[in-house]
Amino acid sequence: MNTPSDTGLQAKLAEHAYRIRRFALRMGEVQGQGYVGQALGYADVLAVAYCHAMQLRPDDPQWEGRDRFLLSHGHYAIAFYAALIEAGIIPEDELDTYGSDDSRLPMSGMATYTPGMEISGGSLGQGLPIAVGMALGLRLKGNPAFVYNSMSDGELDEGSTWEAAMGAAHHGLGNLICLVDINNQQADGPSSKVMGFEPLADKWASFGWHVQRVDGNDLSAVIAAFDTARALTEAKPRVILFDTLMGKGVPFLEAREKNHFIRVDPPEWQQALDILDHAQGAAR
């Protein structure tokens, strides 16, 4: 049974997730297209990460004591920027520059452009190996910060992911938390058909990781998973597998057979925003 404080936290994070979804749709409208389905599906995870779990200083993105968040799936940049705006790291008025020349918000994540962006992601399968190196380095320096590696289920096709998973367990990296978005879509079709990855939890466990698998659109489950991963004391890496729904919160986008990269008619952007606003207003 939820306590009043639990209920209050969930309501607060639901508001953050709603705003992250809204920011992503507004950026999508700037270009008329984008990886908006992923942003809508992953917003609950990002809300918990940036507005609850992670140690950050919005006015000092390079603070040495910060938790590191690596966006391995660089095409999720629109979702990531929305989270950075909600966390106060990037001002909201930059949203209208998304994907434009000289913008700090390019369509794929690039560390040289964007405050709070730790790596230039997008070549899938590279984030977790980098995260292993970062986690080792922080441990050697005695820095207690966590390294979060966010990745897509399409990256499970990459051998580098599993080499890094094995290395992380070998080195006992208890400061490494891997977040996997399982939305079962990639550019070539359903992820599970491009390269079957089940039983996924068993595979990660067999590599020596602490594993949780939760509904990534259930805020209470997401909060509990993050809290558990951070509180563990054993010297082993942690992975949270999030089952998410592409286009979450906008039924006509949820229903699309293919929504890896979304293009919609101009009036539909406002329609999507209106749907989100109505649902959030009813929930308040």
C-alpha positions in Angstrom: 0.0 0.0 0.0 1.4 3.4 -1.0 2.1 5.9 1.9 1.1 9.6 1.4 4.8 10.4 0.8 4.9 7.7 -1.9 1.8 9.0 -3.5 3.1 12.6 -3.5 6.4 11.5 -5.1 4.6 9.6 -7.8 2.3 12.6 -8.5 5.4 14.9 -8.7 7.2 12.6 -11.1 4.1 12.1 -13.2 4.1 15.9 -13.7 7.8 15.8 -14.7 7.1 12.9 -17.1 4.2 14.8 -18.7 6.4 17.9 -19.2 9.2 15.7 -20.7 6.7 14.3 -23.2 5.4 17.7 -24.0 8.8 19.1 -24.6 9.6 16.2 -26.9 6.5 16.8 -29.0 7.2 20.5 -29.2 10.7 19.7 -30.5 9.3 17.2 -33.0 7.0 19.9 -34.3 10.0 22.2 -35.0 11.4 19.7 -37.5 8.1 18.0 -38.4 9.6 14.6 -37.6 11.8 12.8 -35.2 12.3 9.9 -32.7 9.3 11.1 -30.7 7.8 7.6 -30.1 10.9 6.7 -28.0 10.7 9.9 -26.1 7.0 9.4 -25.2 7.7 5.8 -24.2 10.9 6.5 -22.1 9.7 9.7 -20.4 8.8 8.0 -17.1 12.3 6.5 -16.9 13.9 9.8 -17.6 11.7 11.7 -15.1 12.7 9.3 -12.3 16.4 9.4 -13.3 16.7 13.2 -13.6 14.1 14.4 -11.0 14.6 11.8 -8.3 17.5 9.4 -8.5 20.5 11.2 -9.9 22.9 13.5 -8.0 23.2 16.6 -10.2 23.8 20.4 -10.0 21.8 22.0 -12.8 23.9 25.1 -12.7 27.1 23.1 -12.9 26.8 20.2 -15.4 30.5 19.4 -15.0 30.4 19.1 -11.2 32.9 16.3 -10.3 30.5 14.7 -7.9 27.7 14.3 -10.4 26.2 11.0 -11.5 27.1 10.4 -15.1 24.3 9.6 -17.6 25.5 8.2 -20.9 23.1 8.3 -23.8 24.4 5.3 -25.8 21.4 5.4 -28.1 22.1 8.8 -29.5 18.9 9.0 -31.6 17.0 9.4 -28.3 18.5 12.9 -28.0 15.1 14.5 -28.3 14.0 12.6 -25.2 17.3 13.5 -23.4 17.0 17.2 -24.2 13.5 17.2 -22.9 14.8 15.7 -19.6 17.7 18.2 -19.5 15.2 21.1 -19.9 12.9 19.7 -17.2 16.0 19.3 -14.9 16.9 22.9 -15.4 20.2 22.2 -17.2 19.1 23.7 -20.5 16.7 26.6 -20.7 13.3 25.9 -22.2 13.6 28.7 -24.7 16.3 26.7 -26.6 13.7 24.1 -27.4 12.7 26.0 -30.6 16.3 25.6 -31.9 16.1 21.8 -32.0 17.9 20.4 -35.0 18.8 23.8 -36.4 22.1 25.2 -37.5 24.3 26.2 -34.5 21.8 24.8 -32.0 23.1 23.1 -28.8 20.4 20.5 -29.5 21.4 18.5 -32.6 19.2 15.7 -33.7 21.6 13.1 -32.5 23.4 13.4 -29.2 26.9 15.1 -29.3 28.9 15.9 -26.2 30.7 18.8 -27.8 27.4 20.7 -28.2 25.1 20.0 -25.3 25.6 20.7 -21.5 25.0 17.5 -19.6 25.7 15.2 -22.6 28.6 13.0 -21.4 29.3 11.1 -24.7 28.5 11.4 -28.4 26.2 8.4 -28.8 24.6 6.8 -31.8 27.0 4.2 -33.0 25.1 1.5 -31.1 26.9 -0.7 -28.7 29.5 1.9 -27.6 27.9 3.3 -24.5 28.3 0.4 -22.2 32.0 -0.1 -22.9 32.6 3.6 -22.2 30.5 3.4 -19.1 32.7 0.5 -17.8 35.8 2.7 -18.2 34.1 5.6 -16.5 33.0 3.5 -13.6 36.5 2.1 -13.2 38.0 5.6 -13.3 35.6 7.0 -10.7 36.3 4.0 -8.4 40.0 4.5 -8.7 39.6 8.2 -7.8 37.4 7.4 -4.8 34.5 9.2 -6.4 31.2 7.7 -5.1 29.2 8.8 -8.2 27.1 6.4 -10.2 27.4 5.9 -13.9 24.1 5.3 -15.7 24.3 3.8 -19.2 21.1 4.2 -21.1 20.7 2.0 -24.2 18.1 0.5 -26.6 17.1 -3.1 -27.1 18.6 -2.8 -30.6 22.0 -2.6 -28.9 21.5 -6.1 -27.5 22.5 -7.2 -31.1 26.0 -5.8 -30.6 28.9 -8.0 -29.4 30.5 -5.0 -27.7 27.6 -4.7 -25.4 28.1 -8.3 -24.1 31.9 -7.9 -23.9 31.4 -4.8 -21.7 28.8 -6.7 -19.6 31.3 -9.4 -18.9 34.0 -6.9 -18.0 31.8 -4.9 -15.7 31.0 -8.0 -13.7 34.6 -9.1 -13.7 35.6 -5.8 -12.1 32.7 -5.8 -9.6 31.4 -2.4 -10.7 28.8 -1.7 -8.2 28.7 2.0 -9.3 27.4 1.1 -12.8 23.7 1.0 -13.6 22.6 0.0 -17.1 19.1 1.1 -18.2 17.7 -0.8 -21.2 14.6 0.5 -23.1 12.8 -2.6 -24.4 10.2 -1.2 -26.8 10.7 -4.0 -29.4 11.3 -1.6 -32.3 14.3 -0.7 -34.4 14.8 0.6 -37.9 14.8 -2.9 -39.4 11.6 -4.1 -37.6 10.7 -5.6 -34.3 13.8 -6.0 -32.2 12.9 -9.5 -31.1 12.6 -10.6 -34.7 15.8 -8.9 -35.9 17.8 -10.7 -33.3 16.0 -12.8 -30.6 17.2 -11.7 -27.1 15.0 -13.6 -24.7 15.3 -14.8 -22.0 16.9 -11.4 -21.4 16.8 -11.3 -17.6 18.5 -14.7 -17.4 21.2 -13.6 -19.8 22.2 -10.6 -17.8 22.1 -12.6 -14.6 24.3 -15.2 -16.2 26.9 -12.5 -16.9 27.0 -11.6 -13.2 24.7 -8.6 -13.0 21.9 -7.8 -10.5 18.8 -7.7 -12.7 15.4 -6.1 -12.4 12.7 -6.1 -15.1 9.8 -3.7 -14.8 7.1 -1.9 -16.7 8.8 1.3 -17.7 5.5 3.2 -17.9 4.6 2.3 -14.3 6.1 5.1 -12.2 5.9 3.2 -8.9 7.8 0.3 -10.4 10.4 2.6 -12.0 11.0 4.5 -8.8 11.4 1.2 -6.8 13.8 -0.2 -9.4 16.0 2.9 -9.3 16.0 3.0 -5.5 16.9 -0.7 -5.3 19.7 -0.4 -7.8 21.3 2.5 -5.9 20.8 0.9 -2.5 22.5 -2.4 -3.2 25.7 -3.0 -1.4 27.1 -5.9 -3.3 30.0 -5.3 -5.7 28.3 -6.1 -8.9 26.8 -4.0 -11.7 23.1 -3.5 -11.9 20.8 -3.5 -14.9 17.2 -2.4 -15.1 15.2 -3.7 -18.1 12.3 -1.4 -18.9 9.4 -2.7 -21.0 7.9 0.5 -22.6 5.3 1.4 -25.1 6.3 3.6 -28.1 4.2 6.7 -28.3 3.0 6.3 -24.7 0.3 8.8 -23.8 -0.8 9.6 -27.4 -3.2 6.8 -28.6 -2.9 7.5 -32.3 0.9 7.2 -32.1 0.8 4.2 -29.8 -1.3 2.4 -32.4 1.1 2.9 -35.3 2.6 -0.3 -36.5 5.9 1.5 -37.3 6.8 4.5 -35.1 10.6 4.2 -34.9 10.9 7.5 -36.6 7.7 9.6 -36.7 6.4 12.0 -39.3 2.9 13.4 -38.7 0.7 15.9 -40.5 1.1 19.5 -39.1 -2.2 19.6 -37.3 -1.5 16.3 -35.5 1.3 17.9 -33.4 -1.2 20.1 -31.6 -3.7 17.2 -31.4 -1.0 15.2 -29.6 -0.3 18.0 -27.2 -4.0 18.5 -26.5 -4.3 14.8 -25.7 -1.4 15.0 -23.2 -2.8 18.1 -21.6 -6.3 16.7 -21.2 -5.0 13.5 -19.6 -2.7 15.3 -17.2 -5.4 17.8 -16.3 -7.8 14.9 -15.5 -5.1 13.2 -13.3 -4.4 16.3 -11.2 
